[in-house]
Amino acid sequence: MKDSATSNGASGARATGRARRLVAGARRIARPAEPDYRGQTALVTGASSGIGAAFADAFAARGTHLILSARSVDVLAATARRLRAEHGVRVDVIPADLGAPGGADALARAVTEAELGVDVLVNNAGVGGHGRFDATDPDRDARQLTLNVLSPTRLAHLFLPAMVARGRGTVINVASTSAFQAVPYMSVYGATKAFVLSLSIGLWAEYRDTPIAVLALCPGPTDTAFFTANDTAQTAVGDLRDVRQVVDTAFAGLARGRCYVVDGRGNYLTANLTRVLPRSALALITARVLAPRPAVTEAASTASAAGAAGTAGTARPAGTARPAPASSAGPR
């Protein structure tokens, strides 16, 4: 009897184990269905390269019409021709400088004058810089605030009401893993991304019971021109993620109804360090990593900037920062 009971117990345990594995497998397979974006129109800012260009490719592949915006008109025009040919979608190009006062209003006005509707808003354009605060150009930081904070907020204000009236809509705000902690020597940049994350989560809660989806996408270091174009190459710590991985993470988050997503497991762990370390300790560690290093030679600086951003760089004292361009599609 004892042997029989033991045998039955072992069989039951094996059966339970198999059942658990089957359930776990089913959960992995039965992922939430992605929303259908066919026939909708997506406005993507910072669409000339990096994550913005990857969003344009991904939406076009899903049958979504596009409005591409950035300052690089020639690049956008070439991208538009390619996407029309490859996917048969409508692609409009509307150049805009979202780092300038009134840039968001000008973009929205151009969209309205073209009689285009916006079902999906991708606030991707962003800019950053690296250097000690007192050595940073205040005008550069003012443009950074306009591009990273004011323009995404304004565009959401301008396009969300029509989404609500239409009964469908999606807002994707590209934040950063920098949103989760203070970022010494990129202090303004980190603060702008913290704003984007907080705004997105708040809007997600406001519209949770409506057909409007709001998502903050938080990439870590990603293989784009962001670091060289914004003189932040030193901040590219760890392995760089691919832009397609980042965009796939965004679509997965939308399918699950998330308010924010962090791209990459390593980046997720880093973003959550504030749960286990005091903010002050984390800020001091980050300051040690990001403290400006001695300036590179003028030749190396020129080659790096020219290759990535199409502009010539110059050597400068350690701790100073070159004025950043008004638009960038890199992470953050």
Secondary structure, DSSP 8 states (H G I E B T S, - for coil): -HHHHHHHHHHHHHHHHHHHHHHHHHHHHS-------TT-EEEEESTTSHHHHHHHHHHHHTT-EEEEE-S-HHHHHHHHHHHHHHH---EEE----TTSTTHHHHHHHHHHHTT---SEEEE--B----S-GGGS-HHHHHHHHIIIIIHHHHHHHHHHHHHHHHT-EEEEEE--GGGGS--TTSHHHHHHHHHHHHHHHHHHHHTTTSSEEEEEEE--SBSSSHHHHTT-GGG--S--B-HHHHHHHHHHHHHTT-SEEESSHHHHHHHTGGGTS-HHHHHHHHHHHHS------HHHHHHHHHHHHSS------TT------S-B----
